[in-house]
């Protein structure tokens, strides 16, 4: 069965002063100074990484569109944790 749910979490690195990603999406590596920037990069890159690294051409060709569209669970941290 094709995996359809993926997780992305933003974690604050106090030393580097950036948010970085923890995710089960192969190839997705994000570092961003703000959560808004992190979220924008994630929305631009996550689907491409899922299609490139988690789906074969056969998966895409043999399933309906609704069966291959992944769900991404985005865990936005509480900004109070960063302060």
C-alpha positions as CSV (number, residue, x, y, z in Angstrom):
1,X,0.0,0.0,0.0
2,X,1.2,3.5,-0.9
3,X,2.0,5.7,2.1
4,X,-0.2,8.7,2.0
5,X,0.4,10.5,5.3
6,X,3.7,12.3,6.0
7,X,4.8,14.4,9.0
8,X,6.8,17.6,9.2
9,X,7.9,19.3,12.4
10,X,9.8,22.6,12.9
11,X,12.4,22.5,15.6
12,X,14.2,25.6,16.9
13,X,18.0,25.5,17.0
14,X,19.0,28.1,19.5
15,X,22.6,28.1,18.6
16,X,22.1,28.5,14.8
17,X,19.0,30.7,15.3
18,X,17.0,28.8,12.7
19,X,14.1,26.4,12.6
20,X,15.0,23.0,11.0
21,X,12.8,20.2,9.8
22,X,12.2,16.8,11.3
23,X,10.2,14.7,8.9
24,X,9.6,11.3,7.4
25,X,9.8,12.8,3.9
26,X,13.0,11.6,2.3
27,X,15.0,14.5,0.9
28,X,13.1,17.3,2.8
29,X,15.7,19.4,4.6
30,X,14.5,22.9,5.7
31,X,16.3,25.6,7.6
32,X,14.6,29.0,8.0
33,X,14.9,32.0,10.3
34,X,11.1,32.3,10.8
35,X,8.2,30.0,11.0
36,X,6.5,31.8,8.1
37,X,9.6,31.2,5.9
38,X,9.8,27.6,7.1
39,X,6.1,27.0,6.2
40,X,6.5,28.6,2.7
41,X,9.5,26.4,1.9
42,X,7.7,23.3,3.2
43,X,4.6,24.0,1.0
44,X,6.8,24.5,-2.0
45,X,9.1,21.5,-1.5
46,X,7.3,18.7,0.4
47,X,5.0,17.5,-2.4
48,X,7.9,17.3,-4.9
49,X,10.0,15.4,-2.4
50,X,7.2,12.9,-1.8
51,X,6.6,12.3,-5.5
52,X,10.3,12.1,-6.2
53,X,11.3,9.9,-3.3
54,X,8.3,7.9,-2.2
55,X,6.4,7.1,-5.4
56,X,7.4,5.1,-8.4
57,X,6.2,5.8,-11.9
58,X,4.1,2.6,-11.6
59,X,2.4,4.0,-8.4
60,X,1.5,7.2,-10.2
61,X,0.3,5.5,-13.4
62,X,-1.7,2.8,-11.8
63,X,-3.7,4.7,-9.2
64,X,-6.3,7.4,-9.3
65,X,-5.3,11.0,-8.4
66,X,-7.2,10.8,-5.1
67,X,-5.3,7.7,-4.1
68,X,-1.8,9.2,-4.6
69,X,-2.4,12.7,-3.2
70,X,-0.5,12.7,0.1
71,X,-1.5,14.3,3.4
72,X,1.1,16.3,5.2
73,X,0.7,16.8,8.9
74,X,2.4,20.0,9.8
75,X,3.4,20.5,13.4
76,X,4.0,24.2,13.9
77,X,5.7,24.8,17.3
78,X,4.4,27.1,19.9
79,X,6.4,30.3,19.5
80,X,6.6,30.7,23.2
81,X,8.9,27.7,23.2
82,X,11.4,29.6,21.0
83,X,11.5,32.8,23.1
